[in-house]
Amino acid sequence: MGLRDIVILAILVALVPASLIRPWIGVLAWSWLSYMNPHKLSWTLASLPVAMAIGGATIFGLFFAKDRRSIPWTRGMITIAIFMVYFTITTIFAWYPEEAYEEWNRDEKVFLFTFITAMMIYGRYRIRALCLVIVGSLGFYGVKGGIFTIVTGGHNRVLGPPESFFGDNNEMGLVLLMILPLALFMAREESDKWIRLALFATFWLTIPAILGTYSRGAMVGLVVVIFVIFWQYKRQLFTVLLIAPLVFTFGKNLMPQEWVARQQTTVSYEKDRSSLQRIQAWGVAFNVAKDRPFLGAGMRFYNGDTERWLSYANFIGNWKRKAKAAHSIYFQTMGEHGFIVFFLFVLLLWGTIFQLGKLSKLEYPPEMAWIRTYAKAIQISLVGYGVSGAFLSLAYFDLFYTWVAVSAILQKEVDEWQRGNNISEARKGSTNRFKRKPYPMNRRNQLRLKKQ
């Protein structure tokens, strides 16, 4: 066992009792394991059940935690609860229950810790700690991949940790894209000099890392995310003037010709075999959903009988003789669970984006302004997920559901602040019974009060 393995093992062993005593630390530890997969970076610890140990300690400690809060039952959290039940039903009636059960087992753990996160993470300190852990865990691969892309001239693809949820280059591109806005927005608000510099370095180096994945979906998402960041910082053109030349320079001049050729197939998809197979997989998912609109075929149904999969295909040609994953978060949920889950998934994703947009537009006092920063950053992160996810099978990615939980937490923080503000205003006005009752302090009513 090398020195790196000893250090990682020592940290993991220390985190087990810490998770038991302070379950909110267990949430951070679980996030670190889920996103960075540090045990899989070692030579001897990859097979150890470290996630089970920390997860079990966190759940056990949750029952005795005095700082546990109730779950903020927003529409998003209710939808995730419906998913837990619905996915169980579709797994029972799946084409291949054994294949579906493996995915179901993992996804139910993701959903469970989404609710634990919503109970144990609250307030500026804990929310900041969770976001720093996530950015640091995934940003590790962004920094590493960015340096690797620059040094090698982009001739080799950036990959994620082996046997992880994002080990493939395409999934890695989407994951890095989702932390990009968070690293930038948190850096602008961070008071600690070294953490701020680390976040800025993560942001700048993650951009070439995304290009180095060769992922066309991530490239499309990167353009959208940079545009949205430009929209948010339209009065601060210096940032945008730095970002745009960086992407253009790497994409056109420093990246090799094979990278340019691959990105060009995004437009001329009819000449690319991979793109045509992806479109065919979308057609299969849609046809399966039409045949089984309420249950779909179950998770990982493409791992079963190829002929059964091909019987739902529309295209003719020798290149089609292989079952493929949906390569789209939308068609993935449609084919695996039917139209009901598909519509719920779309509402969950874009409804959360809309909710975060509302939170980012409220007027806050200085001590609450941090909510706007996190709401904007996570909103842009989910926009990137919604755009790039249209080309990747990552409908059950942990970070998406973590962001849903954080958005519910932020909404609860705002509700408590508004409730306290209204009580304070009501007390001030209680001496005069002819005074008008205060309006709920959302943006519309704040403008209404100003006019009065």
C-alpha positions in Angstrom: 0.0 0.0 0.0 1.5 3.3 -1.1 1.5 6.6 0.7 -1.5 7.9 -1.3 -3.5 4.9 -0.4 -2.6 5.3 3.3 -3.7 9.0 3.3 -7.0 8.3 1.6 -7.7 5.4 3.9 -6.9 7.5 7.0 -9.3 10.2 5.8 -12.1 7.7 5.1 -11.7 6.0 8.4 -11.9 9.4 10.2 -15.0 10.4 8.3 -17.0 7.4 9.5 -17.3 8.4 13.2 -17.5 12.1 12.1 -20.5 11.2 9.9 -22.1 9.4 12.9 -21.7 12.3 15.3 -22.4 15.0 12.8 -24.6 13.7 9.9 -24.3 16.9 8.0 -20.5 16.1 7.7 -21.6 12.7 6.5 -23.5 14.4 3.6 -20.3 16.3 2.7 -18.3 13.0 2.9 -20.9 11.2 0.8 -20.7 14.0 -1.8 -16.9 13.8 -1.9 -17.1 10.0 -2.5 -19.8 10.3 -5.1 -18.2 13.0 -7.2 -14.5 12.6 -6.8 -14.3 8.9 -6.2 -11.1 9.2 -4.3 -10.9 5.5 -3.4 -10.9 4.7 -7.1 -7.8 6.8 -7.5 -5.8 4.4 -5.3 -4.3 1.1 -6.1 -5.8 -1.0 -3.3 -9.0 0.8 -2.0 -11.2 0.7 -5.1 -13.1 -2.4 -3.9 -13.7 -1.3 -0.3 -17.3 -0.5 0.6 -16.4 3.0 1.8 -19.6 4.6 0.5 -21.6 2.0 2.4 -19.7 2.7 5.7 -20.1 6.5 5.5 -23.7 6.3 4.2 -24.7 3.9 7.0 -23.1 6.0 9.6 -24.8 9.1 8.3 -28.2 7.5 8.2 -27.8 6.1 11.7 -26.6 9.4 13.1 -29.6 11.1 11.4 -32.0 9.5 13.9 -30.3 11.2 16.8 -29.3 14.5 15.2 -30.7 17.5 17.1 -29.9 19.8 14.2 -32.1 17.8 11.8 -34.8 19.9 10.0 -37.9 18.9 8.2 -37.8 18.2 4.5 -38.8 21.3 2.4 -41.6 19.8 0.3 -41.3 21.9 -2.8 -42.6 20.6 -6.1 -39.2 19.3 -6.9 -38.8 17.2 -3.8 -42.3 15.8 -4.2 -41.4 14.8 -7.7 -38.3 13.0 -6.5 -40.5 11.1 -4.0 -42.8 10.1 -6.8 -39.8 8.9 -8.8 -38.7 6.6 -5.9 -42.1 4.9 -6.0 -42.5 4.9 -9.8 -39.1 3.6 -10.5 -39.7 0.7 -8.2 -42.9 -0.2 -10.2 -41.2 0.1 -13.6 -38.3 -2.1 -12.3 -40.7 -4.9 -11.3 -42.4 -4.8 -14.7 -39.2 -4.2 -16.7 -38.2 -6.2 -19.7 -35.1 -7.3 -17.9 -35.7 -7.0 -14.1 -32.1 -8.0 -13.1 -30.6 -5.3 -15.3 -33.1 -2.8 -14.1 -32.5 -3.7 -10.4 -28.8 -2.8 -10.6 -29.7 0.7 -11.7 -32.7 1.0 -9.4 -30.5 0.1 -6.4 -28.1 2.9 -7.2 -30.7 5.5 -8.0 -32.7 4.8 -4.8 -29.6 5.6 -2.8 -29.1 8.8 -4.7 -32.7 9.8 -4.0 -32.4 8.9 -0.3 -29.4 11.1 0.2 -31.1 13.9 -1.7 -33.7 14.0 1.1 -31.0 13.6 3.8 -29.2 16.6 2.2 -32.4 18.6 2.3 -32.7 17.8 6.1 -29.1 18.4 7.2 -27.8 21.2 4.9 -29.2 24.7 5.5 -27.8 28.2 6.3 -25.0 30.0 4.5 -22.2 28.1 6.2 -23.4 24.5 5.3 -24.6 25.4 1.8 -21.2 27.0 1.1 -19.4 23.9 2.5 -21.5 21.5 0.3 -20.9 23.6 -2.8 -17.2 23.8 -2.1 -17.0 20.1 -1.7 -18.8 19.5 -5.0 -16.8 22.1 -6.9 -13.5 20.8 -5.4 -14.4 17.2 -6.1 -15.3 17.6 -9.7 -13.0 20.6 -10.2 -10.1 18.3 -9.4 -10.8 16.6 -12.8 -11.3 20.0 -14.4 -8.0 21.3 -13.3 -6.2 18.0 -14.1 -7.9 17.7 -17.5 -7.3 21.3 -18.4 -3.6 21.0 -17.7 -3.5 17.7 -19.6 -5.2 19.3 -22.6 -2.9 22.2 -22.7 0.3 20.2 -22.3 -0.7 17.5 -24.9 -2.2 20.0 -27.3 -5.6 18.3 -27.1 -4.4 15.1 -28.9 -5.8 12.8 -26.1 -9.3 12.8 -24.7 -10.1 13.8 -21.1 -11.8 11.0 -19.2 -13.4 10.6 -15.8 -12.4 8.2 -13.0 -12.8 4.5 -14.1 -16.0 2.7 -13.2 -17.7 5.9 -12.1 -20.9 7.5 -13.3 -18.9 9.8 -15.6 -16.0 7.7 -16.6 -16.7 8.2 -20.3 -15.5 11.3 -22.1 -19.0 12.5 -23.0 -20.3 12.2 -19.5 -17.2 13.9 -18.2 -17.8 16.9 -20.4 -21.3 17.3 -19.0 -20.2 17.0 -15.4 -17.4 19.6 -15.8 -19.9 21.9 -17.6 -22.2 21.8 -14.6 -19.6 23.1 -12.1 -18.3 25.8 -14.4 -20.8 28.6 -13.4 -20.6 27.6 -9.7 -16.8 28.0 -9.7 -17.1 31.5 -11.2 -20.0 32.8 -9.1 -18.6 31.4 -5.9 -15.1 32.9 -6.7 -16.6 36.3 -7.1 -18.3 36.1 -3.6 -15.5 34.3 -1.7 -13.7 36.3 1.0 -10.9 33.8 1.5 -8.1 34.8 -0.9 -6.7 31.3 -1.5 -10.1 29.7 -2.0 -11.0 32.5 -4.4 -7.9 31.9 -6.4 -8.5 28.1 -6.4 -12.1 28.7 -7.7 -10.9 31.0 -10.4 -8.2 28.5 -11.5 -10.8 25.8 -11.5 -13.1 27.9 -13.8 -10.4 28.8 -16.3 -8.8 25.3 -16.5 -12.1 23.5 -16.7 -12.9 25.2 -20.0 -10.0 23.5 -21.9 -10.8 20.3 -20.0 -14.3 20.4 -21.5 -12.9 20.9 -24.9 -10.5 18.1 -24.3 -13.3 15.6 -23.7 -14.1 15.9 -27.5 -17.8 15.8 -26.4 -20.0 17.5 -29.0 -22.9 17.7 -26.5 -20.6 19.4 -24.0 -19.4 21.8 -26.6 -23.0 22.9 -27.4 -23.7 23.2 -23.7 -20.5 25.3 -23.2 -21.6 27.8 -25.8 -25.0 28.1 -24.1 -23.5 28.4 -20.6 -21.0 31.1 -21.7 -23.8 33.0 -23.4 -25.9 32.8 -20.2 -23.0 34.0 -18.1 -22.6 36.9 -20.5 -26.2 37.7 -20.0 -25.8 37.7 -16.2 -22.7 39.8 -16.4 -23.7 42.1 -19.3 -22.4 45.1 -17.4 -19.0 43.4 -16.8 -17.7 42.8 -20.3 -14.2 42.2 -19.2 -15.0 38.6 -18.0 -16.8 37.8 -21.3 -14.0 39.3 -23.4 -11.6 36.9 -21.7 -13.8 33.8 -22.0 -14.8 34.2 -25.6 -11.2 34.4 -27.1 -10.1 31.5 -24.8 -12.8 29.2 -26.2 -12.3 30.3 -29.8 -8.5 30.0 -29.6 -8.6 26.5 -28.1 -11.4 25.3 -30.3 -10.0 26.6 -33.6 -6.2 27.0 -33.3 -4.8 25.0 -30.5 -7.0 21.9 -30.7 -5.9 19.3 -33.3 -7.7 18.7 -36.6 -9.4 15.6 -35.4 -11.2 17.7 -32.7 -12.3 20.2 -35.3 -13.6 17.5 -37.6 -15.5 15.9 -34.7 -17.2 19.1 -33.8 -18.2 19.8 -37.4 -20.3 16.6 -37.4 -22.6 18.3 -34.9 -23.9 20.3 -37.9 -23.4 17.6 -40.7 -24.8 14.8 -38.5 -26.2 12.9 -41.5 -22.6 12.0 -42.5 -21.7 10.7 -39.0 -22.5 7.1 -38.1 -22.4 7.8 -34.3 -25.0 10.6 -34.7 -27.3 8.5 -36.8 -27.1 5.7 -34.2 -28.0 8.2 -31.6 -31.0 9.4 -33.5 -32.0 5.8 -34.0 -31.8 5.2 -30.2 -34.1 8.2 -29.7 -36.6 6.6 -32.1 -36.4 3.3 -30.2 -37.1 5.0 -26.9 -40.1 6.8 -28.4 -41.5 3.7 -29.9 -41.1 1.7 -26.7 -42.9 4.5 -24.8 -45.8 4.4 -27.3 -46.0 0.6 -26.8 -45.7 0.9 -23.0 -46.8 4.5 -22.2 -47.0 4.0 -18.4 -44.2 1.6 -17.6 -41.6 1.9 -20.4 -39.2 -1.0 -20.8 -37.3 -0.5 -17.5 -33.9 0.8 -16.8 -31.0 -0.5 -19.0 -33.4 -2.3 -21.3 -30.8 -1.8 -24.1 -28.5 -4.3 -22.3 -30.9 -7.2 -23.1 -32.0 -8.9 -26.3 -30.6 -6.9 -29.3 -33.3 -8.3 -31.6 -36.0 -7.1 -29.3 -34.5 -3.6 -29.2 -34.1 -3.5 -33.0 -37.7 -4.5 -33.5 -38.6 -0.9 -32.3 -36.0 0.7 -34.6 -37.0 2.8 -37.7 -33.9 2.8 -39.8 -32.5 0.2 -42.2 -28.8 -0.4 -42.7 -26.0 -2.6 -41.5 -24.8 0.0 -38.9 -28.0 -0.4 -36.9 -27.3 -4.0 -35.7 -26.5 -3.1 -32.2 -28.6 -1.9 -29.2 -27.6 1.5 -27.9 -28.4 3.6 -24.9 -30.8 6.5 -25.4 -28.0 9.1 -25.3 -30.5 11.7 -24.0 -31.8 12.4 -20.5 -35.2 13.0 -22.1 -35.5 9.9 -24.3 -33.8 7.9 -21.5 -36.7 8.6 -19.1 -39.2 8.2 -21.8 -38.0 4.8 -23.0 -37.2 3.4 -19.5 -40.3 4.6 -17.7 -42.9 5.9 -20.1 -44.5 9.2 -20.9 -45.6 10.1 -17.3 -42.0 10.0 -15.9 -40.8 11.8 -19.0 -43.2 14.7 -18.4 -42.4 14.8 -14.7 -38.7 14.8 -15.4 -39.0 17.7 -17.8 -41.1 19.6 -15.3 -38.6 18.8 -12.5 -35.6 20.1 -14.5 -37.1 23.2 -16.1 -39.4 24.0 -13.2 -36.3 24.0 -10.9 -34.5 26.4 -13.3 -37.6 28.7 -13.3 -37.8 28.6 -9.5 -34.1 29.5 -9.2 -34.6 32.3 -11.6 -37.3 33.7 -9.3 -35.1 33.5 -6.3 -32.2 35.3 -8.1 -34.5 38.2 -8.9 -35.6 39.0 -5.4 -34.2 42.0 -3.5 -32.2 40.9 -0.5 -30.6 42.7 2.3 -26.7 42.5 2.3 -26.7 39.5 4.7 -29.0 37.5 2.5 -27.4 38.4 -0.9 -25.5 35.1 -1.0 -28.8 33.4 -1.9 -28.9 35.3 -5.2 -25.3 34.1 -6.0 -26.1 30.4 -5.5 -29.5 30.6 -7.2 -27.9 32.1 -10.4 -25.0 29.7 -10.4 -27.1 26.6 -9.9 -29.6 27.8 -12.5 -26.9 28.2 -15.1 -25.6 24.8 -14.1 -29.0 23.2 -14.7 -29.3 25.0 -18.0 -26.1 23.4 -19.1 -27.4 20.0 -17.9 -30.7 20.5 -19.8 -28.9 21.4 -23.0 -26.0 18.9 -23.1 -28.1 16.2 -21.4 -30.2 16.1 -24.6 -27.3 14.1 -26.0 -26.3 12.0 -23.0 -27.8 9.2 -20.8 -27.3 10.9 -17.5 -30.9 11.2 -16.3 -30.0 9.8 -12.8 -26.8 11.8 -12.2 -26.4 12.7 -8.5 -25.6 16.3 -9.1 -28.9 17.1 -10.8 -30.9 15.8 -7.8 -28.5 17.5 -5.4 -29.2 20.8 -7.1 -32.9 20.2 -6.8 -32.4 19.7 -3.1 -30.3 22.8 -2.8 -32.9 24.9 -4.7 -35.6 23.6 -2.2 -33.2 24.6 0.7 -32.7 28.1 -0.8 -36.5 28.4 -1.2 -37.0 27.5 2.5 -34.3 30.1 3.5 -36.2 32.8 1.6 -39.5 31.7 3.0 -38.2 31.9 6.5 -36.6 35.3 5.9 -39.9 36.7 4.3 -41.9 35.2 7.2 -39.6 36.9 9.8 -39.7 40.1 7.8 -43.5 40.1 7.7 -43.8 39.4 11.4 -41.5 42.3 12.2 -43.5 44.6 9.9 -46.8 43.4 11.5 -45.5 44.2 15.0 -44.5 47.7 13.9 -48.0 48.3 12.5 -49.9 46.7 15.4 -50.2 50.1 17.2 -52.4 51.4 14.5 -55.3 49.2 13.6 -56.0 51.3 10.5 -52.7 50.5 8.9 -52.7 48.2 6.0 -51.4 44.6 6.6 -48.0 44.1 5.0 -47.8 42.3 1.7 -45.8 39.1 1.3 -42.3 40.4 0.4 -41.8 39.1 -3.1 -40.5 41.3 -5.9 -43.9 42.3 -7.2 -45.2 43.4 -3.8 -41.9 45.2 -3.0 -42.4 47.3 -6.2 -46.0 47.9 -5.2 -45.0 49.2 -1.7 -42.4 51.5 -3.3 -45.2 53.1 -5.5 -47.3 53.6 -2.4 
